[in-house]
Each structure stands twice: as C-alpha cells, then as structure tokens.
Amino acid sequence: MIAAFAVPKKRVFSTVWEIGDEETPVLFRTYSGMRAILYAPVTDEDIEGFHKEVMLLPKGKTNNTFVLIRKINNYFE
C-alpha cells in the first residue's frame, strides 16, 4: 500500500515496478476533487507500467481515492 503523501511519486512507483511482479496487487491512495488542489494526486505518468484494476472514489467524510493496480509485465522492454 502506498500512501497519498508518498513523494516523489514517479520514483516510488518506478521502484515498486522494478521489485514487484505481475501477480502482486498494489494499492495506493490519492486525492481527487477539491483535495487535489491542496495535495498532488497520483497521475497516469506516475503509474506508467501498471494497469488500473479498481478505483474506489471517496464517500461521505473520506478524502482519499483508493486505486488497485498491477504491474504490466515487459512494459519497458
């Protein structure tokens, strides 16, 4: 699980891509809506090499969006 405040985001996800495999699910939190103005959300560029499987948007008083991704094998080869 990767926290919403993890920085630098691109480097964190690159490291996870290098050490992980396509069977390992990765869950990360990010911000959406008005919170994305205050806190940098995870971008598609940050998660290059991964496939988004599930995205759960916040409900009620929750501020974070949860996203489940998996590594795309041989993406950078």
ZAMARTI-688842 format. One record per residue (C-alpha): chain; x negated, y negated, z negated. Coordinates in steps of 0.001 Angstrom, whole numbers, plus 524288, in hexadecimal, padded with zeros to 5 digits. Layout:
<nodes>
+---+-------+-------+-------+
: c :  east : north :    up :
+---+-------+-------+-------+
: A :     X :     Y :     Z :
...
+---+-------+-------+-------+
</nodes>
This chain:
<nodes>
+---+-------+-------+-------+
: c :  east : north :    up :
+---+-------+-------+-------+
: A : 80000 : 80000 : 80000 :
: A : 7FAAE : 7F2C1 : 803DA :
: A : 7FEDA : 7E6C7 : 7FC2D :
: A : 8048E : 7DAB0 : 802A1 :
: A : 7F959 : 7D270 : 7FD3C :
: A : 7EE91 : 7DB32 : 802CA :
: A : 7E4E5 : 7D30A : 80AA2 :
: A : 7DEDA : 7D273 : 8146D :
: A : 7EA39 : 7DA11 : 81A13 :
: A : 7E40B : 7DDD6 : 8271B :
: A : 7D809 : 7E348 : 82030 :
: A : 7E023 : 7EACA : 8161C :
: A : 7E833 : 7F184 : 820A2 :
: A : 7DC26 : 7F424 : 8290E :
: A : 7D5BF : 7FB0F : 81D95 :
: A : 7E205 : 80312 : 81AED :
: A : 7E27D : 806BE : 82968 :
: A : 7D445 : 80B47 : 82914 :
: A : 7D59A : 813FB : 81D0A :
: A : 7E395 : 818C0 : 81ECE :
: A : 7E989 : 822B8 : 827FA :
: A : 7F632 : 8232D : 82FAD :
: A : 7FCBD : 82BB9 : 82559 :
: A : 7FACC : 82205 : 81A38 :
: A : 805F8 : 8185C : 8186D :
: A : 80211 : 80A74 : 814D0 :
: A : 80BB7 : 801AF : 80DC8 :
: A : 80963 : 7F31A : 80D35 :
: A : 8109E : 7E77A : 80813 :
: A : 811CF : 7DABF : 80F5D :
: A : 819D2 : 7CE65 : 80EB6 :
: A : 824D8 : 7CA5F : 817C0 :
: A : 82E65 : 7BF30 : 81870 :
: A : 82B75 : 7B2FD : 81078 :
: A : 820D5 : 7B9D2 : 8088A :
: A : 818DE : 7BB51 : 81509 :
: A : 816E4 : 7AC95 : 81499 :
: A : 8100C : 7AD82 : 8076A :
: A : 808F0 : 7BA6B : 80927 :
: A : 80297 : 7BFAA : 8158D :
: A : 80A52 : 7CB69 : 81A7D :
: A : 8041C : 7D744 : 820E1 :
: A : 803F0 : 7D548 : 82FAA :
: A : 80462 : 7DF1B : 83ACF :
: A : 7F62B : 7DBA8 : 83D84 :
: A : 7F2AE : 7DF90 : 82F77 :
: A : 7F87C : 7ED2E : 83122 :
: A : 7F2EB : 7EFDF : 83EA1 :
: A : 7F0C2 : 7FE7A : 8400C :
: A : 7FC91 : 80208 : 837B8 :
: A : 80AA6 : 80571 : 83B1A :
: A : 815C2 : 7FF7F : 8331A :
: A : 81EEA : 80A44 : 82EB7 :
: A : 827D8 : 80391 : 824E4 :
: A : 82A08 : 7F57C : 820CD :
: A : 8324D : 7F280 : 814CB :
: A : 83665 : 7E448 : 813C2 :
: A : 8384F : 7DE23 : 80653 :
: A : 845B2 : 7DE12 : 7FFD5 :
: A : 84A58 : 7D619 : 7F454 :
: A : 83F53 : 7D02F : 7EC4F :
: A : 834B4 : 7D82B : 7F301 :
: A : 82AB9 : 7D023 : 7FA93 :
: A : 82291 : 7DA84 : 80148 :
: A : 82500 : 7E202 : 80DBF :
: A : 81FFB : 7F002 : 80D41 :
: A : 81A70 : 7F621 : 8199D :
: A : 8164C : 8043F : 81BCE :
: A : 80BEC : 80635 : 82649 :
: A : 80393 : 81158 : 82B6B :
: A : 7F6B6 : 8114E : 8329C :
: A : 7F717 : 812FE : 8415B :
: A : 7EC95 : 81D1B : 84439 :
: A : 7E23B : 81907 : 84E3D :
: A : 7E7EE : 80B38 : 84F2D :
: A : 7DACB : 8046E : 85024 :
: A : 7D3AF : 80EB9 : 8583C :
+---+-------+-------+-------+
</nodes>
